[in-house]
Amino acid sequence: MSTSGEHGYPDTGHTRTHLPGGDPYGGAPRRTPRSSSRSLITVVGVVVLLIAAIAFANRDTSSSPNTPAKGAPHQPAAPTAASGTTPVPTRQNGIPAHFPHTKQGAESAAANYAVALGSAEMFDTGWRHQIVDTVYASDTAAAKQPAMDRAYSDEKFLANIGLAKDGSAPKGQTFISRTIPVGTKTTVSAQESATVEVWYTSLFGLSGETSKNPVTESWYTTTYELRWAEGDWKITDFQQKDGPVPVGRDQRASTANDMTKAVEEFGGFTYAR
């Protein structure tokens, strides 16, 4: 299967791409209606395809010292600058692991786990099992795994996104499923649990001259419920909603060759600080 793999699962050296726009891949519209495949995953209560975020890419939106405050005071977004804390030194199944038992550690965990869950590797049974076992608490993973297997192997689901029954892309096309981080916000922080909201954009589709499902972008916010378990932060539940969605710019769409080349050449990131 041609994938947009990154972060070590597997080590393909791929990551972000140039966004398509205008009239990509021989007449297909830039934005297509959301396929019923994603609705299927939501209905069965399993992980949505495009969950990702970066824990620390928030811009400082506090007011200038010369600007009078308006309305109720608000908590400014966390700065992008590194905290100085050593990033996690270990990986489990290619995913950063053993995050600090802190608020910052919970945000790093949510960001990295979201990227893994939004990757193309989720369409490979072996990799999917490893990812789910890594990012979810063990009891949650055991409950989620059967429903995920049913969803990701559903023939109608796979046909809607242009993949074969085994989850592989058609010959001459590259399957892209990636999440691009924007920022995170912790809404609940306790000793053994945390709730982290992740805002992200995603790329999803098939890159190739004959693709009928060109790569498009979407925006979501996912709220992760995390629990300190097994010496690490682990997911116990999540909720997803659309947006906030920015106004798109009128940019010329990249060719299918340019899109595929970008996916193959640009390396990935992890989101620990």
BAKOL-663126 format. One record per residue (C-alpha): x, y, z. Coordinates in steps of 0.001 Angstrom, whole numbers. Layout:
      c1      c2      c3
       X       Y       Z
...
% end
This chain:
      c1      c2      c3
       0       0       0
    1272    3435    -874
     950    5521    2220
    1863    8851    3693
    3619    7136    6585
    5547    9175    9106
    6857    9238   12674
    8311    5746   12412
    5205    3661   11625
    6688    2664    9203
    9776    4785    8455
    8954    5937    4937
   10263    9493    5273
    6963   11034    4216
    4962   13885    5630
    3120   17011    4610
    2167   17919    1043
    1264   20978   -1017
   -2490   21487    -755
   -4523   20994   -3933
   -6740   23766   -5200
   -8722   24843   -8257
   -9202   21923  -10641
   -6887   19080   -9542
   -6301   15842  -11373
   -8141   16384  -14593
  -11378   18100  -13659
  -12151   16814  -10162
  -13387   19606   -7860
  -11027   20832   -5133
  -13530   20213   -2352
  -15674   17107   -2487
  -18497   16144    -120
  -17283   14237    2916
  -17571   10545    2073
  -19828    8236    3983
  -16706    6328    5038
  -15927    8843    7760
  -19530    8808    8903
  -19269    5045    9184
  -16371    5287   11592
  -18185    7888   13661
  -21348    5773   13795
  -19557    2707   15096
  -17801    4807   17694
  -14242    4154   16553
  -11357    6441   15784
  -12034    8914   12977
   -9579    8880   10134
   -8021   12271   10453
   -7231   12966   14111
   -4154   15069   14715
   -2698   18141   16320
     388   19779   17663
     514   20434   21373
    2546   23578   21319
    1939   25582   18118
    -408   28124   19649
     234   31775   18912
     365   34254   21796
   -2799   36336   21329
   -2464   38511   24419
   -3137   42223   23964
    -380   44753   23330
     610   46788   26432
    -694   49914   24698
   -4056   48409   23820
   -6852   48800   26368
   -8387   45508   27424
  -11898   44879   26174
  -14395   42571   27856
  -13544   39885   30373
   -9889   38903   30741
   -8876   35723   28931
   -6080   33199   29159
   -3622   33797   26297
   -2595   30891   24092
     581   29079   25057
    3665   30394   23227
    5235   28358   20462
    8735   28608   21969
   10244   25431   23369
    9917   24989   27123
   13416   23639   27612
   12096   20324   28871
   13828   17363   27248
   11500   15662   24719
   10581   12055   25313
   13620    9849   24572
   11732    6655   23760
    9333    5234   21203
    6859    2386   21272
    5886     911   17902
    7400    3988   16271
    5293    6440   18320
    6813    8760   20970
    6133    7322   24419
    6730    7780   28157
    5649   11386   28353
    6143   13421   31544
    3446   13069   34194
    2558   16750   33745
     102   18983   31902
    2725   19561   29219
    3277   15821   28934
    -450   15243   28411
    -507   17792   25594
    2515   16222   23906
     906   12794   24192
   -2395   13974   22711
    -610   15606   19791
    1551   12618   18935
   -1253   10116   19383
   -3526   12154   17137
    -978   12091   14332
    -615    8325   14625
   -4379    7760   14586
   -4740    9958   11505
   -2022    8226    9501
   -2442    6009    6460
   -1001    3133    8508
   -4389    2835   10203
   -5564    1125    7008
   -3050   -1709    7468
   -4315   -4268    9978
    -955   -5003   11571
      24   -1353   11970
   -3468    -393   13165
   -3329   -2925   15993
      61   -1643   17091
   -1036    2007   16982
   -4237    1389   18949
   -2441    -740   21538
     125    2034   21960
   -2052    5131   22299
   -5097    3758   24147
   -5328    2498   27696
   -5204   -1310   27541
   -8843   -1844   28536
  -10035     769   26035
   -7880    -679   23244
   -9352   -4129   23773
  -12867   -2720   23473
  -12107    -529   20424
  -10098   -2942   18311
  -12926   -5182   16972
  -15074   -2219   15924
  -12105    -587   14212
  -11292   -3757   12316
  -14864   -3957   11053
  -14889    -312   10006
  -11526    -275    8266
  -12276   -3496    6359
  -15764   -2483    5226
  -15826   -2825    1429
  -18198      96     884
  -16056    2271    3130
  -12894    1414    1199
  -14592    1808   -2187
  -15857    5268   -1252
  -12300    6487    -687
  -10911    4665   -3724
   -9018    1848   -2001
   -8964   -1876   -2728
  -10426   -4458    -344
   -7044   -4873    1348
   -6714   -1114    1899
   -4147    -591    -864
   -4190    2290   -3335
   -4824    1686   -7061
   -1763    1218   -9243
    -111    4519  -10047
   -1779    6383   -7146
    -627    7322   -3647
   -2982    7219    -671
   -2550   10224    1639
   -3965   10495    5143
   -2201   13042    7325
   -2926   15462   10099
   -1239   18856   10384
   -1005   20382   13873
   -2224   23871   14745
   -2610   23986   18533
   -3922   22430   21739
   -5751   23548   24863
   -5962   21741   28196
   -9401   22168   29759
   -9026   19759   32681
   -5767   18886   34416
   -5662   16508   37373
   -3039   14227   38868
   -4216   11079   37089
   -6306   12470   34215
   -6458   15288   31685
   -8727   16642   28963
   -6928   18127   25972
   -8525   19816   22956
   -6626   19545   19688
   -7209   21833   16689
   -5837   20553   13393
   -6104   20432    9644
   -5925   17221    7663
   -5064   16003    4176
   -6943   13039    2758
   -7302   11471    -673
   -5520    9797   -3577
   -2744   11471   -5528
   -2356   10342   -9128
   -3233   11257  -12697
   -6313    9013  -12702
   -7487    9812   -9160
  -11196   10477   -8691
  -10629   11365   -5028
   -7989   14135   -5067
   -6324   15194   -1848
   -8468   17709      52
   -8117   19551    3342
  -10461   19616    6345
  -10417   21263    9778
  -11421   19685   13096
  -11137   19966   16853
  -10875   16740   18841
  -11218   16525   22614
   -9166   13723   24159
   -9806   12185   27560
   -6461   10966   28899
   -5569    8815   31888
   -2204    8205   33500
   -1775    4452   33109
    1063    2039   32508
    3573    4807   33198
    2278    7045   30422
    -644    9184   29252
   -3200    7025   27419
   -6447    7804   25581
   -9690    6596   27150
  -12176    8486   24965
  -12515   11322   22447
  -15058   13570   20752
  -14621   15326   17411
  -16264   18381   15859
  -15734   20424   12695
  -13664   23611   12677
  -12753   26300   13320
  -12338   26562    9541
  -10388   29458    7952
  -11307   31086    4656
   -9435   29323    1867
   -7184   31214    -523
   -7509   30957   -4290
   -4324   29069   -5116
   -3457   27095   -8220
   -3750   23364   -7671
    -596   21290   -7801
    -307   18600  -10420
    -687   14970   -9431
    3045   14440   -9994
    3951   17379   -7757
    1618   16128   -5038
    3056   12613   -5099
    6625   13931   -5168
    5977   16126   -2130
    4508   13230    -172
    7494   11048    -973
   10178   13650    -200
    9065   15659    2844
    9902   14091    6206
    7691   13935    9282
    7641   15496   12735
    6921   14553   16302
    5251   16934   18737
    7087   16714   22032
    8907   19607   23674
% end
